[in-house]
Amino acid sequence: MRRFARVALLCLGCGVCSLLYGFSQLALSLEQEPGGGRERQARDSAAPSARRQAGGGRVAAGGSLGPDEVGASRCKNLSVSFWNSYWMLPSDVCGMNCFWEAAFRYDDMKTHPSEKMHLAVVACGERLEETITMLRSAIIFSIKPLHFHIFAEDQLHKSFKDILDDFPYEVKVNYTLYPITFPTESAAEWKKLFKPCASQRLFLPLILKNVDSLLYVDTDILFLRPVDDIWSFLRKFNSTQIAAMAPEHEEPRIGWYNRFARHPYYGVTGINSGVMLMNMTRIRRKYFKNDMTSVRLQWGEILMPLLKKYKLNITWGDQDLLNIMFFHNPESLYVFPCQWNYRPDHCIYGSNCKEAEEEGIFILHGNRGVYHDDKQPTFRAVYEAIKNYSFGDDLVRSLLRPLELELQKTVHTYCGRVHKVFIKQLTNSIKDLNARRSKGR
């Protein structure tokens, strides 16, 4: 009788394991592309090595690393399993380890309730002031701790350190300075692509190997609401998405890519890489479809071949390469609305970002140098207001009211006609921040 019971128990255990394995295979089959199956790659990455040198910076309170910085996590991508049940994870993310070790993910979430947000920027030339103003805007409204990853030319490091060490909110903010780093064999070619150092962003997944997720922004970005809100898009990624960006244009009639591009691009009007949210663990693990070989290539393998093939046909450098990559891998991109990357093109040809008209601008992108000339005084007014704001001053009296007065002087311009969209969300962000302060948060 006992022997029969043992056999029955063993059969029951095997049945449960088989059932769970069946669920995992069913989920993977649902993710396969029409007409083809998922390729299970079994080779190591041949990504070029990248030198990582860190400059001085604040260390978060207690000196401990955040959950996304722990070197050898049990599932190798716990942040992914936060938003997806373990049986819905693609096989190239965690493999079967996530199946067996999923029980530990909830314990990890309880142990590390406060997620640190990672923000990266690349600064070369005369971009110091602009970068500092961007960082200030990120600090003002954000809720969770921020870690800035600043890639800058060597001569800028001391200036960054001197300024950032005087910033308040020691517990809330820390930073690391890095040199500009490209693969040795092709460093000169990458550095001169488009603007100086701009293509550095392409190598962030290979350099920041211990960072799971990252928000990359250009130096001419201004946050008008907490970084936390765009960071939350990571939770909206499905199992195949690795990055999020906004369209290059909303209106095809004024689009650049659909009218002039000599290379493949994503969607109808292409994508803009000035604000790019990345799940870097997924990026490092993914094998990308391409038009150079039938074999799928990893991130570190595909960059140089793409540059060699298209370098005579690309105009916007690294952004064009990203458009080509996501043209061939559209399932990997999450597209967020234009109010998260609002540029002069959204108002100088008539207001064409409907989301911003309804809710205001969330992230302002002052490309074309509009913060530093008189061509678009509406953009410049926002930049000057944030640059001149002193931490600790009353935000309504020292930031919002002066900005409103300056914006009223711009109504004679195309963007000035819709100047209210520039302060609609900013007003709400200030109200929310004051409410949190009153509650002692």
Stockholm file with secondary structure:
# STOCKHOLM 1.0

chainA/1-441         MRRFARVALLCLGCGVCSLLYGFSQLALSLEQEPGGGRERQARDSAAPSARRQAGGGRVAAGGSLGPDEVGASRCKNLSVSFWNSYWMLPSDVCGMNCFWEAAFRYDDMKTHPSEKMHLAVVACGERLEETITMLRSAIIFSIKPLHFHIFAEDQLHKSFKDILDDFPYEVKVNYTLYPITFPTESAAEWKKLFKPCASQRLFLPLILKNVDSLLYVDTDILFLRPVDDIWSFLRKFNSTQIAAMAPEHEEPRIGWYNRFARHPYYGVTGINSGVMLMNMTRIRRKYFKNDMTSVRLQWGEILMPLLKKYKLNITWGDQDLLNIMFFHNPESLYVFPCQWNYRPDHCIYGSNCKEAEEEGIFILHGNRGVYHDDKQPTFRAVYEAIKNYSFGDDLVRSLLRPLELELQKTVHTYCGRVHKVFIKQLTNSIKDLNARRSKGR
#=GR chainA/1-441 SS CHHHHHHHHHHHHHHHHHHHHHHHHHHHHHTSCTTSCCCCCCSCCCCCCCCCCCCCCCCCGGGCCCGGGCSSCSSSCHHHHHHSCGGGSCTTTTTTHHHHHGGGHHHHHHHCCSCCEEEEEEECSSCHHHHHHHHHHHHHHCCSCEEEEEEECGGGHHHHHHHHTTCSCTTTEEEEEECCCCCGGGHHHHHTSSSTTGGGGGGHHHHCTTCSEEEEECTTEEESSCHHHHHGGGGGCCTTCCEEEEESCSCGGGCSHHHHCSSCCSTTTCEEEEEEEEEHHHHHHCCBCCSSCSSCBCHHHHHHHHHHHHTTTCSSTHHHHHHHHHHHCGGGEEECCGGGSBCGGGTTTSCCCHHHHHHCCSEEECTTTTTSSSSCHHHHHHHHHHHHCCTTSCHIIIIIHHHHHHHHTTTTSTTGGGTTHHHHHHHHHHHHHHHHHHTTC
#=GC SS_cons         CHHHHHHHHHHHHHHHHHHHHHHHHHHHHHTSCTTSCCCCCCSCCCCCCCCCCCCCCCCCGGGCCCGGGCSSCSSSCHHHHHHSCGGGSCTTTTTTHHHHHGGGHHHHHHHCCSCCEEEEEEECSSCHHHHHHHHHHHHHHCCSCEEEEEEECGGGHHHHHHHHTTCSCTTTEEEEEECCCCCGGGHHHHHTSSSTTGGGGGGHHHHCTTCSEEEEECTTEEESSCHHHHHGGGGGCCTTCCEEEEESCSCGGGCSHHHHCSSCCSTTTCEEEEEEEEEHHHHHHCCBCCSSCSSCBCHHHHHHHHHHHHTTTCSSTHHHHHHHHHHHCGGGEEECCGGGSBCGGGTTTSCCCHHHHHHCCSEEECTTTTTSSSSCHHHHHHHHHHHHCCTTSCHIIIIIHHHHHHHHTTTTSTTGGGTTHHHHHHHHHHHHHHHHHHTTC
//
